[in-house]
Amino acid sequence: MSDKRKIRVGITHGDINGVGYEVILKALEDERMAELCTPIIYGSAKIAAYYRKGAISSPLQLNQVSNAADARDEQCNIINVIGEEVKVEPGVASEEAGSAAFAALERAVTDLRAGEIDVLVTAPINKHSIQSNTFRFPGHTEYLQASLAENGEQSLMIMCNPATGLRVALVTTHLPLGKVAEAVTKEAVAEKIKQFESSLKKDFGVPRPRISVLSLNPHAGEQGLLGSEEQNEIIPAIQECQAAKINCFGPYAADGFFGTGQFAKFDGVLAMYHDQGLAPFKTMAMNSGVNFTAGLPFVRTSPDHGTAYDIAGKGIADADSMRQAIFEAIDIYRNRARYEKAYANPLRRQYIEKNKSDNVVLDLTKSDDAE
């Protein structure tokens, strides 16, 4: 990001028949947005106008641009990525809406890779409607890993609630329940613990994070009586990470762990599968939760809710989760920049700290023959 402009936040419109436009427009109605960033919606000015009538009371103006490079600071911008003939049917799952969602996502990801936008915020999609010959992924997370990962990086889904500090990461994401047990291996659990620790440090600014690891089986397997995954896979993974100086603990039985509020003692919670972590998270943070895709070289967040077809077009959708997704994307982007600056030259910092203790000042910017 250039120092001469604000952080550019690309926002995809998601499923045009869901609550995407409503929560986007309501979030951008907040005057703090234009002060913090330059929002760029990837969608349709015509569809935005359609939803604006019943969604917001203020005369929010959208500046239409052809390219993200033309976006204006202090304004909310929109790039038309679909034709005006696209039919809007609030509350209806359709192939046309799925195609429109993918068009916005594809264009935004292209601009993200090119540096035209700094972070990406995605409105909810219908995972069935968006399927096509060009999109064969269980969801946003898997598509973004395939599109944005560099050097073999693996994505990590983290649900976070800025208000409470609760962060829940997943070992497995959009996987059928019948396939979860075979996917919970020592290698997979250890990898996710390490990724989670790295993200907590870089993305959330937690210097020495404490991570709790949940069990797979009821009552943490009861020493093999209710399952062997804890003894054979999860505990060895925890021990491996502890040996690497990572502060991780467990495995904890999920019901008592959340029921007693034990989660509040940790900086992050690693769940084994989707509903194990997301059911309690959304119970506590449904209206303000954020989905963050960690592990990739680019920042992407989204609201933690779906398309909400049942209330689409009625003007009653709560925009707080979308608002928090935008704020969190900006915070994570800044945290990464601070972390990279702090650790850009660790060797230099080590020398400086050592010589400070010896009351010696060295100019390490010059070599012996640097005259």
N, C-alpha and C positions, 0 to 999 in steps of 0.2 A: 504493500500500500504506500502510495506517495504521501509524504508529510504535508503536501499542499492541499489534500482533500480529505474529507471525512471517510470513515469506514463505509464501504458500499455493501449494502445488504440486499442480496438477491432473494426474492420471495416468489416461489412457484404457486400458482393458483389452485393446484390439486384438482380434485373432482369438481367440475363446474356445477354439478347438481347437488352437492353437499353444502356444508356451512363454510367452506373455504373462503369465499369472497367476503362473507359477512364478518368473520373473525379478523380477516386481513384489514378490511376497511375500518372496523372498530378499533383495532390496535393502532393503525396509522392516524386515527383521529386524535390520539394522545399527542399533545404538543411537544412532549419530550423527544419524540421520535426524530423529528427534523433537526433537533439540537444535537442529538447523539450520533446520527448516521444519515446516509443518503439511501432511502428505500427505493428499490427497483422491482416492480412487480412483473413477472413473466406471465402474460395471460391475454386478456382482451379488454380494451377500454369499453366496448359495447356491453359486455357481460358485467363489467364492474359497475357501469351506470345502471344496469337493470337491478342489481342487488343493492346499490347505494340508496335507492329510493326508500326501501323499508328497513335498512340496517342502521343508518346513522342520521343524526339530526343536523350536524354541522355541514356546511358546504365544502367538503373536502375536494380539492382540485387535484386531478392527476395529470401530470405533464407527460404527454405522449412523445416517446423517442424511438428511433429506429435501432439504436445501439446503446449498450450500457455506457460507453465512453461519452455519450452525449447527455447523460443524466445530470440534472442540476442539483446542487446542494440547496438545502433549505426547502426542497420540494419533494413531493411523492411522485415518483416516475413510473411509467408503465410501458412495456414493450409488447406490441401485438404479435403473438406467436401462432395464432389461429385465425381462420377467416371469419368474416361477419355472419356467414350463413349457418354457423354451428347452432344447433337448437338447445335451448336451456329448458330443462324439466326438473325443477326442484324436487328432491326426494326420490328420483328415479335412477336406478343403476342402468347405464347404457354403454354400448361400445363406443359411441361417439364421444361421450364424456371421458371415457378411458383414454381415447386417442388424444383428446385435448390436454389431459393431464400429462401424458408422456411428452407431448410437443413442448410444453413449458419446462418440464424437467430436463429434457435433452438440451434445449437451448441454454438453460441456466448452468448446467454442468459444463457445457462447452465454454461459456464465458468465465466460469470459475477456474477452469484449467488455464485459460488464457490470461488470467489476472485482471479481467474487466470488472469482476466483483470480488469482494474480499471474503465474504461468508455466504452460506446458503441456508435459507429457512424454507422448509417445505410444508405446504398445507396438506391436509389428509387426502389420500387416494383410496379408491376401491381396489383392493388387490386382485379381484377377479376381473373387473371391467378393463383394467389397464393391460391385461395380458394380450400379447400379440406376437407376431414373428420377430419383432424387434425388442420386445420386453418379455422375458421369460424368467422372472425372478419372484421370490415370495414377497418381496416388499422393497421399500426404499433402501434399507440397509445393505441388502445383498447387491442391488444395482449399483449403489455408490461405491462399494468395494471393488466391483468389477470395472468401474469407470475411472476411479480416482486413485486406487492403490498404486504405490510405487515400491519397487524393490521387495515384492512379496509381502507387503504389510497386510495384516488381518484387522478387520473392523471389530469394534466392541460396542454393543448397545448399552448405553448408560441412561437410566431414567433419573432425573435430578429435580429437586424442588428447592429453588433458591431461598424460599422463605424459611424452611426448616433445616436445610443442609442435608436432607436425606438423599443419598445416591445409591441406586441399585443397578448393578451390572449383571449380565447374563452369560452363562457358559454356552447355552444353546438358545437360539432365537426362534425363528418361525419353522419349527420342526414338529411333526406329529408326535403326540405324547408317547405312542408306541415305539418310537425310535430314539427317545431321549436317553434311556439307560445305556444303550450301546455307545452313545456319543459322549457319555460322561467318563472319560478316561483320565488317567493321571496326567498325560501330556496336555490334554485339552484344558483341564482345570488349572494346571501350573501356568500354562501360557496366558490364560485369562487373568489370573492373579497378578502376573507380571505386567500385563497390559494395563490393568486397572491401577496398579500402583503408579506406573509411568504417567497415566492420564491425570490422576489425582495431583501429582506433582506439577506437571506441565500446564494442564488445562484449568485446574481449579486452585492452584497456588497453595497446596497443602504440602509442607516440606517433609514431614515424617508421617505419612498416612497410616491409619489403623484400619485393617480390612477384616471383616467377618465373612466366613465362608459357610453357606448353608449346606445341610445334608440333602441327599436325594430322597431317602426313604423316611417313613414316619419314625419319630423318636430316634433319629440319627442311626437307624438300622438295628438298634438294640444289640450291638456287638455281634452282628451277623444273623440274628434271629429273624429280622425283617428285611434283610438284603445285605449284600456283600460289598456294594459300591463304596461305602464309607471306608471300610477297612482296606480294600484292595486298590482304590483309585484316589479318593478325595484326601484321606489322611496322608498318604505318601506324597501327594502333590503339595499339601500344606507344609509338610516337613522339608521338602525340597526348597520351597520358597523361604521358609524360616532360616534355612542354612545359608541362603543368599541374602540374609539380613533384611528381609521383608517382614513387616509387622502384620502377619495374618494369623487368624485364630479360628478354631472350629474343629469339626463341623457342628453347627447348631441346628437343632430341629426347628423348622420354619415357624410352626404354629406358636410355640412358646416364645420364640425369639422376638416376633413382632407383637405378640399379645402382652408381653411384660414390658415392652418398651426398651428392650436391651439394645435395639438397633441404634439408639441415641448415643451410645458410647463409642460408636465407630464413625470413621470418615466415609466408609463405603461398605456396601453389602453385596456379596457375590452370590447370586442365585443360580441354581442348576438349570432351570428351564423357565420359559416365558411366564406362565401364569403363577408360578411359585413366587416370583419377584414382583410381577406387575399387579397382581390382585391386591396385595396389601398396599403397594405404592399408590395405586389409583384410588384406593379407599381413603387414603390420607391426603392425597394431593391432586385429585382429579382436575380441579379447575385451574391449577397453577403449575402442573407438572410439565417437564420438558424432556423430550427424547433427544439425546445427543449421540452422534456416531463418532466414537473415539477411534484412535488407531490409524487414522488417515491423515495425509498432509494438508487437508483442507477442513475447515470447520463447517459442520452441518447440524442444525437443530430442527425440531418440529414440535408442534403441540402434542400432548400425550393422548389426545382423543381422536376418534375417527371421523367419518364423513357426516355422521348424525343426520341421516336422511329424514328421520321422523320430525325434525324441527327445521329442516332446510327451507329457506325462503320465508320464514315467519318472523324474522327480526329479533329472535329471543336468544340466540346463541351467545354464550359467555366467551369473550375474547381474551380473558386473562392468560390462558395457556399460550396463545399465540403471542401475546405481548411479552410474556416471560421468555418465550423461545427466541425472540429478537434480542432482548436484553442479554440473555445468556450467551448467544452467539457472539455478541460484541465483547462481553466479559472474557470469554474463552480466547477469542482472538487476541485481546490485549494481554492476557495471562501468558499465552504462548510467546508473544513478542518479548515480554519481560524475561521469561525463562531463557529464551534463546540468547538474549543479550547478556544475561548473568552468567551463562555457561558457554559463551562463544569461544573463550580462550581459557579453559581451566588451568592450564599450565602457567599462564601469566598470573592468574589470581593466586595460585599456590605460592609462587615466588614472592609476590607482594606481601601476602599474609606472613610468610616466614620472615621476611626481612623487616616487616613492621615490628615483629616480636624482638628482633635483634637491633632495632633502632637504626636500620640501614635502609637507605632509599636508593633503588636502582632504576635507571631508565632503560626498560626492556624493549623500547621501541627502536633502539639502535644496536647494531652489532659492532664488533670490534673494528670493522673496516667500513663503517657507515658514514664516513666523512663526506 
